[in-house]
Amino acid sequence: MRIRHLVLALTLATAPTLGHAEDDDSGSSDSAIQPIVRIGDFNLTNLHFSVFAANRDAPVETPEQQIRLLNELINTFMVANSAQGRKLAADPEVKAAMQIANARMLASTVINNAIENTPLTDEEIEEVYREKYAGSNAREYRARHILLESESDALAVIAELEQGADFAQLAKDKSTGPSGSDGGDLGWFTAEAMVRPFSEAVMLLKDGEHTSRPVKTRFGWHVILREGVRDLPAPKLEDVLEEIRDDLRTAKLSAFIKGLREQADIEIIQPAQPAATDELESD
């Protein structure tokens, strides 16, 4: 029955109290943290409950759900703080795992705070847009291809093309790729959408030309016919705004971590392998 009263009290007070405490410049948020259950010499607080509830996959809304959650939290601390738990906490492997878990949680919080507290200016966004999109000479290509299993098969197809055979018909008859039934038609695509040997071959061709030598990729041997090329208009800023923001945040985060790394006193004492030392020192 006491647990039910505790949960109802948490429902009414925990989240709002903590939130208001953060907004109150006259006092500390510690005043909002209240013990709700004592487990031996450990006080389980409303903040423990709030954080535990916030990390659940599903919202905890009903009194019954809150009772189950509080019991789960009590059991967690009870087991961890038991004699067996404290003994295991001194085990080197368990201790190392706990240190790693704590470091990962704290590092994640530092990184999230750094991202949240790093404003992105309109000037930065516009500069990235100009460099990445507005000034680019992006193009799309249209091509057909015939995919074959061997170089000799591809050379035989090229010989037939030079004798006047129809490319689309040869693709239907001989291509092992999924586009064969469509006469090898790949539609419009950017160079980046294709594997490099293929896209490089397409860019070197003129419209209406096919490759005079087979092109090898991890998919097999290709004979390619380029049918067209067109310029791609730059996307609107609003269409790529989130992508630009992500790029800027990533760049700022990398600079933040690099700055910490440069200031940190890091000494390689006993690397697992010599190569590991080289890699760490080159970062």
Secondary structure, 3 states (H helix, E strand, C coil): CHHHHHHHHHHHHHHHHHHHHHHCCCCCHHHHCCEEEEECCEEEEHHHHHHHHHCCCCCCCCHHHHHHHHHHHHHHHHHHCCHHHHHHHCCHHHHHHHHHHHHHHHHHHHHHHHHHCCCCCHHHHHHHHHHHHHCCCCEEEEEEEEEECCHHHHHHHHHHHHCCCCHHHHHHHHCCCHHHHHCCEEEEEEHHHCCHHHHHHHHHCCCCCECCCCEEECCEEEEEEEEEEEECCCCCHHHHHHHHHHHHHHHHHHHHHHHHHHHCCCCCCCCCCHHHHHHHHHC
